[in-house]
Amino acid sequence: MDIDLDKLDLHDYKPLREIVFESIREAILDGRLKPGERVMEIQLAEKLGVSRTPVREAIRKLELEGLLIMEPRKGAYVADVSLKDVVDVLEVRSSLEGLAASLAAIRASEEEIQLLREKSTQFKECIEKSDVQGMINKDTEFHEVILQAAKNKKLTSIIESLREQVQRFRVTYFTEYNMTTYLVKEHQNVLDAIESRNSEKANEYAQKHIENIEKFIVSRVKDNFKIDNI
């Protein structure tokens, strides 16, 4: 197994165990470590250029988060996620993202609206360059500005937790979803509603955006997931 991980920058100000944890976690979320793949301490330590101790600590923490599963006498594996799990998360997230957009339409400052415009433009530029990682980053930042503008810390915490649970599938979504003009239009609809202070429309458009992601996953990539309990 050749793990796609780079040696760590050990000059980072964070504790080594935290750097190792974040590196492995990111590899799981962005799909470099795939569901069902075995995770071995020795290989990870060699790839990251560290001892096995912080890797072992990271594996334990990732198990607590549900991203890794420990099996007796077999070791650690990247947790599988069923299609039903993903759909359940997106159904909840759809309503909460709608709420966030509706609050943003009421509470957003002019600076935050301008920032939304900038993120929307940057997202379009990434599409023109076929920059998938850039699209993912700018889409994330667009939604983060909406959460910032909603000014509700509890809502932000819940949505971010839900987003991370499906983060590993976003590469597939942005790579395979070739109707990118629709993504641009969806962002623009949400932006226009927030800018015009129309909380009802902001709610509607934000929910629709997440619902379209759900429909895509169900129709196009369900073969990549375990489909138990659908």
N, C-alpha and C positions, 0 to 999 in steps of 0.2 A: 504494500500500500504506500503510495507516494502522496504525502499530505502537503497541500499547497499552503505552506506557512513560511514566513520569513523570520530570520533571526530578529530578536527584539532589540530595541534601542534602550539599553540599560542605563542611559543617562537621564531617562525620564524621571521627573520629580516624584512619581508615585511609588509606593512600595512594590517590590518585585512580584509578590504574590498577586497583587491587584493587576499589574500589567499582564501577567501570564493569564489570569482569569479572563480579562477583557479580550485578549487576543484569541483565545480558544472560543470564547462565547461569540465573538464576531464571525469567526470561521463557520460556526454552526448556523448563525442567523443569515449569513449571505450565501450559504449553500456550498462552501468549499468542503465542509464536512457534512456529508449527506445522511438523511435518515437511515438508520440501520447499519451505518458504518462503524466498525470497531475503532475505539480510541485507546491507544497504548501509551503508557507513561514514557517508556524509553524513547519511542519514535518522536513523540511530541517534545520531549526535553532536548533531543538532538536537533530537531528542526528549529526550536526557539533559542537554542544556545544557552540553556539553563540547566540546573540540576533537577532531579526528579521530585524533590520535595515541594516546590511551589506548584508543579504540575499536578501532583497528587492532591494538594489542597484545592486547586482549581476544579479538579474533577469532582471532588466531594461537594463543592458549592454548586456546581452545574447540575449535579444530581438533585440537590434540594430545589433548584429552580425548575426541575422537570425537563431540562434539555438533554440530560444524559440519564441512562438507565444502567444500573449495576446488576449483573447476573452472576450468581455464585459459580465459581470455577471457570468463568468465561471472561469476566472483566467488564469494561464500560463500553456502551454503544450509544450512538446518537439516537435520541428518542424518535420513534415514528409518530406522525400526527395523522389521524384519519381525516378524510374529507369532511366528515360530520363535525369534527372538532373545529376545522377552519370555518365552515359555514356558520356554526354556532357563534364563533367569535365575531365574524363579520356582521351577523344579524344584530348583535348587541352594539357593535361599534357604529353601525349605520345610524342608529337612533342617537347615540352619544355625539357623533360628529355633527349630526343635524342640530342638536342642542347647542354645541359649541359655536357653530356658524351663526345660529340665531342670536346668541348672546353677543358675538362679535359684531353683528350688525347694529346692535344697540350701544356697545361699549367701546368699539375700536376708536383709537385716536387717528388723526390724519396721518401721523407718522407711520402707524401700523398699516393703514390702507396703502400708503405709498410703498411700504416694504412688501406687501402682498403683490402689488403691481410688478415690482422688481423680480420677485421669485417666479411669477408667472412668465415673465419675459425670458428669464434665464432657463426655465423649463423648456420653452419653445426652442431656444438656441441649442440645447442639448439634443432635442429631437432632430434638428437639422444636421447635427454632427453625428447622429446615430450613437450618441454617448449614453449607453444604458445606465452605467453607474451614476453619471451626472443626472440623468432623469430621475433615478431613485432618490438621490440626494436632494434635488430641488423640489420634488414632490413632497418629501418629508419636511423640508424647510417651509414650504407653503402651508402645510397643515399645522406646523409648529407655530407659525405666526398667527393663525386663526385661534389656536389655543391660548396664546399669549394675549390676544385681543379679547378673548372671552372673559379673562380675569377671574377664573374659578380654579383654584389650585387642586381641589378634590377631583374635579372633572378632568383636568389635565393628567393627573396621576393615573386615573382609571384608563383613559384612552391610550396613554403611552404604554401601559402594561399590556393592553389588548393588541396594540400594534406590534409589539415585539413578538407576540405569539404567532404571528403570520409573516414576520419579516423575512424568513428564509425563502418564502415563495414569491417575493416581489421581483426577484431577478427573472424568474420564469414569466411573470406577468408582463413586465416591460419588454422582455425579449420577444415574446411570442405575440403580444397584442399589437398587431401592425396597424390598427386603426387609430393612430396617434392623434389624428385631427379631433377625434371625439374626446380624448383626454384634455386637449387644449381647450375645447369648448366647455367641458365640465368645469375646469378651473375658472374659466372666464365667467361662467354663469354664477358661480359662488362669489367671485370677486365683485361682479356687478351688483349682486343682491346686497352684499355687505356695504359696498360703497354708497348705494342708494338708501341704506338703512331699512331695508325690507327684511325683517327678521323671519317672516313666514316663508318667503322665497329662498332665503339663505338656508333655512332648515331643509326645505324640499330638495334643493339642488345638491346640498352636501350629502344627504341620505342617498340620493340617486347615484351619486358618484361611487359610494361604497357598495351599493347594490349591484352596480355594473361589474365591479371587481369580483363579487361573489358569483355572478352569472358566468363570467369568463372562466373562473376556476372550475366550476361545476361542469361546464360544457367542453373545456379544452384540456385541462390538465389533471382530471380526476384519476387517470390511469397511473399517475406518478405517486398517488397516495394509497395508503391502506383504506379500503372502503367499507370496513366493518361498521355495523350499526347505523347505516344511513337510513 
